[in-house]
Amino acid sequence: MSLASIVAVVVLLLVIARWGVQLWLEQLNQSHVLAHAGAVPEAFKGVMDEATYAKSVRYTLAKGRLDQIAGTWGSVVLVAVLFSGLLPWGFHGFDQRLGSSAWAMAAFLLVTSVALSLPSLPLEWYDQFRLEERFGFNTTTQKLWWMDRLKGLLLGIVLGYPLLALILKLVEWMGPWWWLWAWGALLGFQLLMMVLAPVLILPLFNKFTPLPEGSLRERLLKLAERTRFRARSIQVMDGSKRSRHSNAFFTGFGGFRKIVLFDTLIQQLAELELEAVLAHEIGHFKKKHIPKTLLVSALGSLAGFWLVSLLATQEWFYRSFGFEPGSIVPALLLFGLVSGVITFWFSPVAHWWSRRNEYQADAFAAAVMSEPRSLIGALRKLNEKNLSNLTPHPLYSGFYYSHPTLLERERALASEQRRDLQPSF
């Protein structure tokens, strides 16, 4: 058996292994949830009533079943795409008709990525208009849902197409060190988007209005002042036009930074609880979680480009999936498709680090508020309103939860309460 055949078999086994573990984790979680489904667990009495808890169990099980179907379908599509010869056929067709220029090959990558997103559309539609609708979360319309996807496609063309062409041009211009220059171009693009997205892109999808004058605005501005968090404005986003789920975040850099609250969040929480939620978000900023996350992401993309530069010199990598060696384009495409079956196994490490950041932001919020009760109240309401899974299996949450569970966060906050809550900023 040739090296190319061995690599193809290994990749196929990795896809099957990931699919099998995903199904097992979903089944493990569903069994764990059902084992606690008889009545509201003692730790959560007062968080949810019996009817809401039963509904949250049904919602968790329904989402899990859909995830199993989506995972199976996604694995089937990936195997078909990798080993059917469709990709080499499409690449050859583009090369024959449009040539091998950077602009033509960038078009191939863009068209291929759009085509690969199409098989998941029916399940995404079902999730929004059947499952989310059934549990009372969906508020969007068919027109708005499709318009969102059309806008996303147009943004991909306007922004992604030139970036892809630039990266391919750098391959031509920079020789063996192209990967370092391509990484620099991608990093510069991402930083630019962090500045421009709040001003130019987000308003294409949602309406942002200043938080009206009143006690809530004064409370939040005082919080920003005493934590020395400079923000250009506090704005309300009309998240309710798509879903009843809620969130809060801040976006932008320096003078462009703004605090954003979903209108659903304002409807669901009391003012003191909203202040605690914002204190949590400021905690992420004060603990430098955002630049640290950007650094890790940047190092990951740097490693990715370096690996592509190595794989692009290996004949066996191309022949494993039916390509002829030569162009960098198949290597970029194949790496993007195959990398997910490897990075999946490292997701518990990434989520452990994310949960660690959440604990730190919670502790900061409790210190700023001089008590943890407000944040605990907010977390309880948000878990209740979002029908969150209160009893996930620990192994499942390790693979899929970027945030600690409600019980884990309450325990951590309770331990903080036993200390002197002194903010440091």
Backbone torsions as a table, in degrees:
resi	resn	phi	psi	omega
1	MET	NA	132.7	-178.4
2	SER	-73.4	162.5	178.4
3	LEU	-61.0	-38.4	179.2
4	ALA	-61.6	-40.4	179.4
5	SER	-66.8	-40.0	178.6
6	ILE	-62.7	-43.9	179.5
7	VAL	-62.5	-41.8	179.1
8	ALA	-60.9	-42.7	179.4
9	VAL	-65.4	-42.2	179.5
10	VAL	-61.3	-44.9	179.2
11	VAL	-63.4	-42.5	177.9
12	LEU	-60.1	-43.6	178.9
13	LEU	-64.8	-36.1	177.5
14	LEU	-65.0	-40.4	177.8
15	VAL	-63.3	-45.5	-179.6
16	ILE	-65.0	-40.7	180.0
17	ALA	-62.9	-44.9	179.0
18	ARG	-62.2	-45.6	179.0
19	TRP	-58.8	-45.5	-179.0
20	GLY	-63.1	-42.5	179.9
21	VAL	-67.9	-37.7	177.5
22	GLN	-61.8	-44.0	177.3
23	LEU	-63.3	-42.1	-179.5
24	TRP	-64.8	-42.7	179.3
25	LEU	-63.5	-40.8	178.2
26	GLU	-63.7	-43.1	179.6
27	GLN	-65.8	-40.1	178.1
28	LEU	-60.8	-43.6	-179.1
29	ASN	-67.3	-43.0	179.7
30	GLN	-62.0	-41.3	177.9
31	SER	-64.0	-39.5	179.7
32	HIS	-66.1	-40.9	178.5
33	VAL	-65.7	-44.4	-179.8
34	LEU	-63.5	-32.8	179.3
35	ALA	-65.7	-21.6	179.3
36	HIS	-110.1	16.4	-170.8
37	ALA	-89.0	-7.4	-175.7
38	GLY	-63.7	-44.1	-179.3
39	ALA	-152.0	166.9	178.8
40	VAL	-62.7	122.4	178.6
41	PRO	-56.2	149.0	-174.9
42	GLU	-53.4	-38.8	-177.1
43	ALA	-66.3	-18.8	-174.9
44	PHE	-112.3	8.2	175.2
45	LYS	-64.4	128.5	-174.5
46	GLY	97.8	-16.6	175.2
47	VAL	-87.5	-47.8	177.6
48	MET	-132.5	145.0	171.2
49	ASP	-81.7	173.7	-175.0
50	GLU	-59.1	-43.9	-176.8
51	ALA	-66.2	-43.1	-179.3
52	THR	-68.9	-37.7	178.7
53	TYR	-64.5	-42.4	178.1
54	ALA	-62.5	-37.9	177.8
55	LYS	-66.8	-38.4	178.9
56	SER	-65.2	-35.6	176.9
57	VAL	-64.6	-45.9	179.2
58	ARG	-62.3	-39.9	179.4
59	TYR	-64.4	-45.2	179.2
60	THR	-60.8	-44.3	-179.0
61	LEU	-66.4	-40.4	179.7
62	ALA	-65.2	-43.1	177.5
63	LYS	-63.1	-39.0	180.0
64	GLY	-64.8	-42.7	178.5
65	ARG	-63.6	-40.8	178.4
66	LEU	-66.4	-38.1	177.7
67	ASP	-63.4	-36.1	177.3
68	GLN	-64.3	-43.2	178.2
69	ILE	-64.6	-45.6	-179.2
70	ALA	-63.1	-41.3	179.1
71	GLY	-64.6	-41.0	178.0
72	THR	-65.2	-47.1	-179.8
73	TRP	-63.4	-42.5	178.9
74	GLY	-61.9	-38.7	179.2
75	SER	-68.5	-39.9	177.7
76	VAL	-62.3	-45.9	179.8
77	VAL	-62.3	-43.2	-178.9
78	LEU	-62.4	-44.7	179.0
79	VAL	-62.7	-42.9	-179.9
80	ALA	-63.2	-42.4	-178.4
81	VAL	-66.9	-40.7	-176.0
82	LEU	-73.0	-35.5	-168.2
83	PHE	-118.5	3.7	-179.4
84	SER	-86.8	-14.1	-174.7
85	GLY	87.7	3.0	-178.3
86	LEU	-65.7	-41.8	-178.5
87	LEU	-65.6	-48.3	176.8
88	PRO	-60.2	-37.7	178.5
89	TRP	-62.1	-46.3	179.5
90	GLY	-65.4	-40.2	179.4
91	PHE	-64.1	-43.8	179.5
92	HIS	-63.5	-39.6	179.3
93	GLY	-63.4	-43.5	177.3
94	PHE	-62.2	-44.8	-177.9
95	ASP	-62.7	-39.1	-179.3
96	GLN	-70.5	-38.8	-173.5
97	ARG	-89.8	-38.3	-173.2
98	LEU	-112.4	-8.1	-178.9
99	GLY	87.8	-178.3	-175.2
100	SER	-111.0	23.9	177.6
101	SER	-66.4	162.1	179.3
102	ALA	-59.2	-39.3	-179.1
103	TRP	-68.0	-39.3	179.2
104	ALA	-67.4	-44.2	-179.2
105	MET	-69.7	-33.0	174.1
106	ALA	-63.4	-38.3	176.7
107	ALA	-63.7	-39.3	177.1
108	PHE	-60.2	-46.8	-179.9
109	LEU	-63.3	-40.7	-179.1
110	LEU	-67.4	-47.4	-180.0
111	VAL	-61.9	-41.1	180.0
112	THR	-64.3	-42.4	179.8
113	SER	-64.8	-38.1	176.8
114	VAL	-65.8	-44.9	179.9
115	ALA	-61.1	-38.5	-179.1
116	LEU	-71.5	-19.0	177.6
117	SER	-82.7	-17.0	-175.0
118	LEU	-66.3	-40.9	-178.6
119	PRO	-59.3	-25.7	-178.3
120	SER	-85.3	-10.7	-176.1
121	LEU	-58.9	-45.5	-179.7
122	PRO	-58.5	-39.8	180.0
123	LEU	-71.1	-35.9	175.9
124	GLU	-64.4	-40.7	177.8
125	TRP	-63.3	-45.5	179.5
126	TYR	-61.0	-42.5	179.6
127	ASP	-58.1	-44.1	-176.3
128	GLN	-75.7	-47.7	-169.1
129	PHE	-99.7	-3.5	175.1
130	ARG	-119.8	-60.1	-175.3
131	LEU	-70.4	-53.6	179.3
132	GLU	-63.3	-34.2	177.3
133	GLU	-64.2	-43.0	-177.5
134	ARG	-61.3	-33.3	-177.2
135	PHE	-100.5	11.7	170.9
136	GLY	82.7	16.3	-177.9
137	PHE	-95.9	-32.0	-173.8
138	ASN	-71.9	130.6	174.2
139	THR	-129.2	0.6	-177.5
140	THR	-83.7	167.2	178.2
141	THR	-109.5	163.4	176.9
142	GLN	-57.7	-43.8	-178.2
143	LYS	-61.0	-47.2	-178.2
144	LEU	-64.9	-39.4	-178.9
145	TRP	-62.3	-45.6	179.4
146	TRP	-71.7	-34.7	177.1
147	MET	-64.2	-37.0	176.5
148	ASP	-58.3	-43.5	-179.2
149	ARG	-71.0	-35.6	176.4
150	LEU	-65.5	-43.1	177.7
151	LYS	-62.4	-41.0	178.2
152	GLY	-61.9	-39.8	178.1
153	LEU	-64.3	-45.3	-179.5
154	LEU	-64.6	-38.3	176.9
155	LEU	-65.6	-37.0	177.0
156	GLY	-61.9	-38.5	179.1
157	ILE	-70.6	-47.6	-175.1
158	VAL	-67.8	-39.6	-176.0
159	LEU	-100.0	-45.0	-174.6
160	GLY	-73.3	-37.2	-177.1
161	TYR	-62.1	-50.7	177.0
162	PRO	-61.8	-35.6	179.5
163	LEU	-65.1	-43.9	177.7
164	LEU	-61.6	-43.2	179.2
165	ALA	-62.7	-40.2	178.5
166	LEU	-62.4	-44.1	179.8
167	ILE	-61.7	-41.9	178.9
168	LEU	-68.3	-33.6	175.0
169	LYS	-65.7	-38.5	178.7
170	LEU	-64.1	-32.3	175.0
171	VAL	-60.9	-41.0	180.0
172	GLU	-70.3	-40.0	-171.2
173	TRP	-82.3	-36.4	-165.5
174	MET	-102.9	0.3	175.5
175	GLY	62.9	-140.5	-175.1
176	PRO	-61.2	-21.8	-177.6
177	TRP	-96.3	18.6	-177.6
178	TRP	-58.5	-35.2	-174.1
179	TRP	-63.3	-33.2	179.3
180	LEU	-71.4	-41.7	177.7
181	TRP	-68.0	-38.7	178.3
182	ALA	-63.7	-40.5	176.9
183	TRP	-62.5	-42.8	178.1
184	GLY	-61.8	-39.4	178.5
185	ALA	-65.2	-42.8	179.3
186	LEU	-65.1	-43.3	-179.5
187	LEU	-63.6	-43.1	177.5
188	GLY	-61.8	-40.7	178.2
189	PHE	-62.5	-44.7	-179.0
190	GLN	-63.1	-42.1	178.8
191	LEU	-65.9	-39.5	177.5
192	LEU	-62.9	-41.3	179.6
193	MET	-65.7	-31.7	178.2
194	MET	-65.2	-28.5	177.3
195	VAL	-83.2	-43.3	-172.6
196	LEU	-85.1	-29.7	-175.1
197	ALA	-56.8	-45.9	179.6
198	PRO	-62.0	-26.8	-175.1
199	VAL	-92.6	-39.0	-170.9
200	LEU	-110.6	-32.4	-171.7
201	ILE	-99.2	-51.1	-178.7
202	LEU	-55.6	-39.7	178.6
203	PRO	-65.3	-13.6	175.7
204	LEU	-71.7	-21.6	-176.2
205	PHE	-110.0	-29.9	-176.7
206	ASN	-138.0	158.1	176.5
207	LYS	-96.3	131.1	179.8
208	PHE	-116.3	126.1	179.2
209	THR	-127.2	145.8	178.5
210	PRO	-60.4	141.7	174.9
211	LEU	-61.8	125.8	-176.0
212	PRO	-60.2	154.2	175.0
213	GLU	-58.4	143.6	179.2
214	GLY	154.6	-173.2	-173.7
215	SER	-66.1	-35.7	-179.3
216	LEU	-66.1	-45.5	-179.8
217	ARG	-62.7	-42.9	179.1
218	GLU	-63.0	-40.8	-179.9
219	ARG	-63.2	-45.0	-177.4
220	LEU	-70.5	-36.2	177.3
221	LEU	-66.5	-38.2	176.8
222	LYS	-65.1	-37.7	176.2
223	LEU	-61.7	-46.7	178.9
224	ALA	-61.1	-37.0	-178.9
225	GLU	-68.6	-46.0	-175.9
226	ARG	-75.6	-17.7	174.6
227	THR	-97.4	2.5	-179.9
228	ARG	54.6	46.6	177.2
229	PHE	-107.0	110.0	-177.7
230	ARG	-86.7	127.0	177.7
231	ALA	-137.6	144.9	-178.6
232	ARG	-69.3	-37.4	-178.4
233	SER	-164.0	165.7	170.2
234	ILE	-111.8	120.9	-174.9
235	GLN	-124.2	155.4	178.2
236	VAL	-109.7	129.6	179.6
237	MET	-104.3	137.7	-177.1
238	ASP	-80.8	60.4	178.8
239	GLY	-63.0	-22.6	-176.8
240	SER	-67.1	-12.7	179.1
241	LYS	-78.2	-7.8	176.7
242	ARG	-118.6	-36.0	-174.2
243	SER	-158.6	159.3	174.2
244	ARG	-90.3	-1.5	172.2
245	HIS	-66.7	157.2	-172.8
246	SER	-133.2	162.2	-177.8
247	ASN	-166.2	171.3	172.6
248	ALA	-148.7	147.0	179.4
249	PHE	-162.1	167.7	168.1
250	PHE	-125.6	151.3	-172.6
251	THR	-142.2	157.5	179.0
252	GLY	92.4	173.3	-179.2
253	PHE	-119.8	149.2	170.4
254	GLY	49.8	-124.5	-178.2
255	GLY	-69.3	-13.0	179.0
256	PHE	-92.0	-4.5	-176.9
257	ARG	-67.8	135.6	175.4
258	LYS	-140.9	147.7	177.7
259	ILE	-89.4	131.9	-177.8
260	VAL	-123.3	128.0	175.4
261	LEU	-116.4	131.9	171.6
262	PHE	-66.4	142.8	176.5
263	ASP	-62.4	-30.5	177.5
264	THR	-65.6	-33.6	179.3
265	LEU	-66.5	-41.1	179.3
266	ILE	-64.1	-36.1	179.5
267	GLN	-70.5	-29.4	-171.4
268	GLN	-91.0	-25.1	-171.6
269	LEU	-116.6	152.0	172.3
270	ALA	-75.9	164.6	-175.4
271	GLU	-60.0	-42.4	-179.6
272	LEU	-64.6	-36.2	178.6
273	GLU	-69.8	-38.8	176.2
274	LEU	-63.3	-38.6	177.0
275	GLU	-62.1	-40.6	179.6
276	ALA	-66.0	-39.6	178.2
277	VAL	-63.2	-44.3	178.7
278	LEU	-65.8	-36.8	176.4
279	ALA	-61.1	-37.2	175.9
280	HIS	-61.8	-45.7	179.8
281	GLU	-64.9	-39.2	176.4
282	ILE	-64.7	-33.0	176.8
283	GLY	-57.7	-39.9	176.8
284	HIS	-59.6	-40.3	-179.7
285	PHE	-68.6	-46.4	-176.1
286	LYS	-67.6	-30.9	178.7
287	LYS	-86.1	5.2	177.0
288	LYS	60.1	33.5	178.7
289	HIS	-69.0	-34.2	-176.9
290	ILE	-68.4	-51.2	176.7
291	PRO	-62.6	-33.1	177.4
292	LYS	-65.5	-41.6	177.9
293	THR	-64.5	-41.6	177.4
294	LEU	-62.1	-39.7	179.5
295	LEU	-64.1	-45.6	179.2
296	VAL	-62.5	-42.7	178.5
297	SER	-62.2	-42.0	-179.9
298	ALA	-64.3	-42.1	178.4
299	LEU	-65.1	-36.5	177.8
300	GLY	-64.5	-43.5	178.9
301	SER	-68.8	-33.6	176.0
302	LEU	-63.0	-45.5	177.6
303	ALA	-62.7	-37.2	179.2
304	GLY	-63.3	-47.5	178.8
305	PHE	-62.6	-39.3	179.0
306	TRP	-63.2	-42.6	178.4
307	LEU	-64.0	-40.3	177.4
308	VAL	-61.6	-40.3	179.7
309	SER	-62.7	-33.5	177.3
310	LEU	-74.4	-46.4	-178.6
311	LEU	-63.9	-31.7	-178.9
312	ALA	-65.8	-13.9	178.8
313	THR	-98.5	0.6	-175.2
314	GLN	-105.1	116.4	-179.2
315	GLU	-61.0	-39.3	-177.7
316	TRP	-61.1	-30.9	-179.5
317	PHE	-65.0	-43.7	179.1
318	TYR	-67.0	-48.9	-174.0
319	ARG	-69.3	-20.9	177.2
320	SER	-61.1	-26.2	-176.7
321	PHE	-121.6	16.9	172.1
322	GLY	88.0	10.6	179.7
323	PHE	-95.2	154.7	170.1
324	GLU	-89.4	137.4	178.7
325	PRO	-63.1	155.7	175.7
326	GLY	143.1	-66.1	-176.4
327	SER	-83.6	146.8	176.8
328	ILE	-74.8	-19.7	-172.1
329	VAL	-61.1	-49.7	177.4
330	PRO	-59.4	-35.0	179.4
331	ALA	-63.8	-43.2	177.3
332	LEU	-61.7	-45.1	-177.9
333	LEU	-65.8	-48.1	-177.5
334	LEU	-65.3	-38.6	178.1
335	PHE	-62.0	-42.4	178.2
336	GLY	-61.3	-35.8	-178.7
337	LEU	-78.0	-37.9	-172.6
338	VAL	-87.9	-27.1	-173.3
339	SER	-60.1	-31.3	-177.5
340	GLY	-63.9	-31.2	-179.4
341	VAL	-74.9	-12.3	176.4
342	ILE	-97.7	-46.2	-178.1
343	THR	-65.6	-22.4	177.4
344	PHE	-53.0	-39.1	-175.2
345	TRP	-72.1	-15.6	179.2
346	PHE	-98.4	0.3	-177.4
347	SER	-60.7	-34.2	176.4
348	PRO	-60.0	-34.8	178.7
349	VAL	-68.1	-45.0	179.4
350	ALA	-62.4	-40.3	-178.6
351	HIS	-74.0	-32.0	174.5
352	TRP	-60.5	-45.4	-179.7
353	TRP	-64.3	-41.0	178.6
354	SER	-63.4	-43.8	179.5
355	ARG	-65.1	-35.6	175.7
356	ARG	-59.3	-42.6	177.0
357	ASN	-62.8	-39.0	179.6
358	GLU	-64.4	-41.5	176.6
359	TYR	-60.1	-42.4	-179.4
360	GLN	-65.3	-41.6	178.7
361	ALA	-66.6	-37.4	175.6
362	ASP	-61.8	-44.9	-179.3
363	ALA	-63.5	-39.5	177.5
364	PHE	-62.2	-44.6	-180.0
365	ALA	-62.0	-43.0	179.2
366	ALA	-62.5	-38.7	179.3
367	ALA	-67.8	-43.6	179.8
368	VAL	-63.6	-39.2	-179.1
369	MET	-81.7	-10.2	-177.0
370	SER	64.6	14.6	176.1
371	GLU	-169.4	150.4	180.0
372	PRO	-93.3	-5.8	-171.5
373	ARG	-62.3	-39.2	-177.5
374	SER	-64.7	-42.9	179.4
375	LEU	-68.7	-40.9	177.4
376	ILE	-60.4	-42.7	178.0
377	GLY	-61.4	-41.9	178.6
378	ALA	-64.2	-44.9	-179.4
379	LEU	-63.0	-40.1	179.1
380	ARG	-63.7	-44.8	179.5
381	LYS	-63.9	-42.3	-178.2
382	LEU	-66.2	-39.1	176.2
383	ASN	-65.6	-37.7	179.7
384	GLU	-70.0	-45.3	-178.1
385	LYS	-68.1	-33.0	-178.0
386	ASN	-92.4	4.2	-179.3
387	LEU	52.1	44.8	-176.7
388	SER	-67.2	153.2	175.8
389	ASN	-74.8	110.6	-177.6
390	LEU	-83.0	-15.7	-175.2
391	THR	-131.0	57.5	177.7
392	PRO	-70.9	152.9	174.0
393	HIS	-68.2	137.5	-177.3
394	PRO	-55.4	-38.5	-179.3
395	LEU	-69.0	-38.5	177.9
396	TYR	-64.2	-45.8	-179.9
397	SER	-65.3	-30.7	177.1
398	GLY	-62.9	-37.1	-178.9
399	PHE	-83.6	-27.4	-169.1
400	TYR	-123.7	-15.5	-173.5
401	TYR	-99.5	116.0	175.2
402	SER	-82.2	-14.1	178.0
403	HIS	-116.9	147.2	173.8
404	PRO	-62.2	159.2	175.3
405	THR	-71.0	166.2	-179.9
406	LEU	-57.7	-45.7	-178.2
407	LEU	-63.4	-40.1	178.9
408	GLU	-64.6	-40.0	-179.7
409	ARG	-69.9	-38.7	178.8
410	GLU	-65.2	-40.7	179.2
411	ARG	-63.2	-42.4	179.5
412	ALA	-65.3	-40.6	179.5
413	LEU	-68.2	-35.0	177.1
414	ALA	-64.1	-37.9	177.7
415	SER	-68.5	-33.5	175.8
416	GLU	-65.5	-35.3	-178.5
417	GLN	-64.5	-25.8	-179.5
418	ARG	-79.4	-6.2	177.2
419	ARG	-104.2	172.8	171.5
420	ASP	-75.2	119.7	-178.5
421	LEU	-84.6	90.0	-179.6
422	GLN	-117.5	111.2	-179.9
423	PRO	-68.5	148.7	174.5
424	SER	-128.2	113.0	179.4
425	PHE	-155.7	NA	NA
